[in-house]
């Protein structure tokens, strides 16, 4: 594990947000910060991390397991679901704001686009 993941788990681990209804740009969904949610997805996290040139660690889940939240070595946060990979923010604070406010995340293309 790497420091950004450990810090995110220590500060926000166990927080659950039971959100619903409209957000600024899209419907808000419940989410949970708990790295145990992603322990069954090591290959997915490894493959995406390799494509981005970084390592990823599980952070939690959205919509009761419909999407996996992950954090990289720089502290950037992503969401992975059946429609693709999404960039939620440059740090956990920004990612939480994206999720809580219901603002549209960016579709993930390359790591350079988010540096």
Buried (B, 14 or more C-beta within 10 A) or exposed (E): EBEBBBBBBEEBBEEEBEBEEEBEEEEBBBBBBBBEBBEEBEEBBEEBBEEBEBBBBBBBBBBEEEBBBBBBBBBBBBBBBEEEBBBBBBBBBBBBEBBEEBBEBEEBEEBEEBE
